[in-house]
Amino acid sequence: MSRLLYIQASPRGERSTSIAVAEAFVDSYRRAHPADAVTRLNLFESDLPSFDGFALNAKYAVLNGLNHTPEEKAAWGQVAAVAEDFKSYDKYVLAAPMWNFSIPYKLKHYLDVLIQPGLTFSFSPESGYRGLVTGRPIFVALARGGEYPPGSAAEAWDFQSKYILTALGFIGFTDIRVVMTEPTLGDPALTAQRRAEAIAKAAGMAAAF
């Protein structure tokens, strides 16, 4: 039995296009893999640990090979718990919209807690940075109100997909499967068509995940 972590980075629920696409994928996945366990994590409903003060000092202590103070140890323990929970899964699904050309602040907070030395990546002068979350697939449902196609002038404004794919690659993901829905704003017939196409594509990808 595999364990799948389904991360929602939108507070819009059923009105969210990224969640609708991810739900289609997860529903199809459940039918294809009925013995697997799926855990939903809505970041807007989660109480993530702060990453400031003692937690930040604890990170630099790790990077510099120093011991933690009691306060730093306690803060780092909360950070490590998030990373260890994340790493306990075998497969991942992420639903993420574009906000102001980038990602929702709750997803940025989650990634800032998650991407830590010794937990999800390592570094050595000989080999450089190395991701520690390896050998696992992730399906990413992205949505944005406008269109930012490759080669267009608008592509330079896309800090959503670039950031997410870079962050996932940094911590070790190489099997990243993406369904992009754009635009989600504008002509109702076009947006409905693009949403339906993305949902169908996502559902079709789940069986082989």
C-alpha positions as CSV (number, residue, x, y, z in Angstrom):
1,M,0.0,0.0,0.0
2,S,1.3,3.5,-0.9
3,R,0.5,6.7,1.0
4,L,-0.3,9.8,-1.0
5,L,-0.2,13.4,0.3
6,Y,-2.7,15.7,-1.4
7,I,-1.7,19.3,-0.7
8,Q,-4.2,22.1,-1.4
9,A,-2.8,25.6,-1.6
10,S,-6.0,27.5,-2.3
11,P,-8.7,28.7,0.1
12,R,-11.4,28.7,-2.6
13,G,-12.6,25.1,-2.2
14,E,-14.8,23.9,-5.0
15,R,-14.5,27.3,-6.8
16,S,-10.8,26.7,-7.2
17,T,-9.7,25.5,-10.6
18,S,-6.4,24.0,-9.4
19,I,-8.3,22.0,-6.7
20,A,-11.0,20.9,-9.3
21,V,-8.2,19.5,-11.5
22,A,-6.4,17.9,-8.5
23,E,-9.7,16.4,-7.3
24,A,-10.2,14.8,-10.7
25,F,-6.8,13.3,-10.5
26,V,-7.2,12.1,-6.9
27,D,-10.7,10.6,-7.6
28,S,-9.3,8.7,-10.6
29,Y,-6.3,7.6,-8.5
30,R,-8.5,6.2,-5.8
31,R,-10.4,4.1,-8.3
32,A,-7.2,2.8,-9.8
33,H,-5.5,2.2,-6.4
34,P,-8.2,1.4,-3.9
35,A,-5.8,0.0,-1.3
36,D,-3.7,3.2,-1.1
37,A,-4.3,5.9,1.6
38,V,-4.8,9.5,0.6
39,T,-4.3,12.3,3.1
40,R,-5.5,15.8,2.4
41,L,-3.5,18.8,3.7
42,N,-5.2,22.2,3.1
43,L,-2.5,24.8,3.9
44,F,-5.1,27.4,4.7
45,E,-6.5,25.2,7.4
46,S,-3.1,24.2,8.8
47,D,-1.2,25.6,11.8
48,L,2.3,25.7,10.3
49,P,5.2,26.6,12.7
50,S,6.7,30.1,12.3
51,F,10.0,30.3,10.6
52,D,11.7,33.2,12.3
53,G,13.8,33.9,15.4
54,F,14.9,30.7,17.0
55,A,14.0,28.5,14.0
56,L,16.0,30.7,11.7
57,N,19.0,30.7,14.1
58,A,18.6,26.9,14.3
59,K,18.9,26.6,10.6
60,Y,22.1,28.5,10.5
61,A,23.5,26.5,13.4
62,V,22.9,23.3,11.2
63,L,24.6,25.0,8.2
64,N,27.6,25.9,10.3
65,G,27.8,22.7,12.3
66,L,27.0,24.4,15.6
67,N,25.0,23.0,18.6
68,H,21.4,24.3,19.2
69,T,20.4,26.2,22.2
70,P,17.4,24.8,24.1
71,E,15.2,27.3,22.4
72,E,16.6,26.6,19.0
73,K,16.3,22.9,19.5
74,A,12.6,23.3,20.4
75,A,11.9,25.5,17.3
76,W,13.9,23.1,15.0
77,G,11.9,20.2,16.3
78,Q,8.7,21.8,15.0
79,V,10.3,22.4,11.6
80,A,11.7,18.8,11.5
81,A,8.3,17.4,12.3
82,V,6.8,19.0,9.2
83,A,9.6,17.7,7.0
84,E,9.5,14.2,8.4
85,D,5.7,14.1,8.0
86,F,6.2,15.2,4.3
87,K,8.9,12.6,3.7
88,S,6.8,9.8,5.2
89,Y,4.6,9.7,2.0
90,D,5.3,7.8,-1.2
91,K,3.4,10.0,-3.7
92,Y,2.2,13.6,-3.8
93,V,-0.4,15.8,-5.4
94,L,-0.2,19.6,-5.2
95,A,-3.0,22.1,-6.3
96,A,-1.7,25.6,-6.6
97,P,-3.1,28.8,-8.2
98,M,-1.1,31.8,-9.2
99,W,-1.4,34.8,-6.9
100,N,0.2,38.1,-8.1
101,F,2.3,36.2,-10.6
102,S,3.7,33.9,-7.9
103,I,2.2,31.5,-5.4
104,P,-0.1,31.8,-2.4
105,Y,1.6,32.9,0.8
106,K,0.6,29.8,2.7
107,L,2.4,27.6,0.1
108,K,5.5,29.8,0.4
109,H,5.3,29.4,4.1
110,Y,5.0,25.6,3.8
111,L,8.0,25.5,1.4
112,D,10.0,27.8,3.7
113,V,9.5,25.4,6.6
114,L,10.0,22.3,4.5
115,I,13.2,23.1,2.5
116,Q,15.8,22.7,5.2
117,P,19.4,21.4,5.4
118,G,19.7,17.9,6.6
119,L,15.9,17.4,6.3
120,T,15.1,17.7,2.6
121,F,18.5,18.7,1.1
122,S,22.1,18.3,1.9
123,F,25.3,20.2,0.9
124,S,28.9,19.3,0.6
125,P,31.8,21.2,-1.0
126,E,32.5,18.2,-3.2
127,S,29.1,17.5,-4.6
128,G,27.2,20.7,-3.8
129,Y,23.5,20.6,-3.1
130,R,21.6,17.3,-3.2
131,G,17.9,16.7,-2.7
132,L,16.8,14.1,-0.2
133,V,13.2,13.6,-1.3
134,T,14.0,11.1,-4.1
135,G,12.3,8.3,-6.1
136,R,8.8,9.6,-5.6
137,P,6.4,11.1,-8.1
138,I,4.4,14.3,-7.7
139,F,1.4,15.5,-9.7
140,V,1.0,19.3,-9.8
141,A,-2.2,21.1,-10.8
142,L,-1.5,24.7,-11.6
143,A,-4.1,27.4,-12.6
144,R,-3.8,31.1,-13.4
145,G,-6.2,33.8,-14.5
146,G,-4.2,34.9,-17.5
147,E,-2.1,33.1,-20.1
148,Y,1.7,32.9,-19.9
149,P,2.8,30.7,-22.8
150,P,6.4,29.9,-23.4
151,G,8.0,32.3,-25.8
152,S,5.5,35.1,-25.1
153,A,6.2,38.4,-23.4
154,A,4.0,37.3,-20.5
155,E,6.2,34.3,-19.8
156,A,8.6,36.6,-17.9
157,W,5.8,37.3,-15.4
158,D,5.3,33.6,-14.5
159,F,7.0,33.1,-11.2
160,Q,4.4,30.5,-10.2
161,S,5.4,27.4,-12.2
162,K,9.1,28.4,-12.3
163,Y,9.3,28.7,-8.5
164,I,7.3,25.5,-7.8
165,L,9.3,23.4,-10.2
166,T,12.6,24.8,-9.0
167,A,11.7,24.2,-5.4
168,L,10.6,20.6,-6.0
169,G,13.6,19.9,-8.1
170,F,15.9,21.3,-5.4
171,I,14.7,18.9,-2.8
172,G,15.0,15.9,-5.1
173,F,11.9,15.5,-7.2
174,T,12.6,14.4,-10.8
175,D,9.2,12.8,-11.6
176,I,7.0,15.9,-11.8
177,R,3.8,15.7,-13.8
178,V,2.1,19.0,-14.5
179,V,-1.4,20.0,-15.7
180,M,-1.7,23.7,-16.4
181,T,-5.0,25.5,-16.7
182,E,-5.0,28.9,-18.2
183,P,-6.9,31.2,-18.5
184,T,-9.4,30.9,-15.7
185,L,-10.6,34.5,-16.2
186,G,-12.2,36.0,-19.2
187,D,-14.5,34.5,-21.8
188,P,-16.8,32.0,-20.0
189,A,-16.9,29.6,-22.9
190,L,-13.1,29.5,-23.2
191,T,-12.4,29.2,-19.5
192,A,-15.0,26.4,-19.2
193,Q,-13.4,24.6,-22.1
194,R,-9.9,24.9,-20.7
195,R,-11.0,23.7,-17.2
196,A,-12.8,20.7,-18.7
197,E,-9.8,19.8,-20.8
198,A,-7.5,20.0,-17.8
199,I,-9.8,17.9,-15.6
200,A,-10.0,15.2,-18.3
201,K,-6.3,15.2,-18.8
202,A,-5.6,14.9,-15.0
203,A,-8.1,12.1,-14.6
204,G,-6.4,10.2,-17.5
205,M,-3.0,10.5,-15.9
206,A,-3.9,9.1,-12.5
207,A,-4.0,5.3,-13.3
208,A,-0.3,5.2,-14.1
209,F,0.7,7.3,-11.2
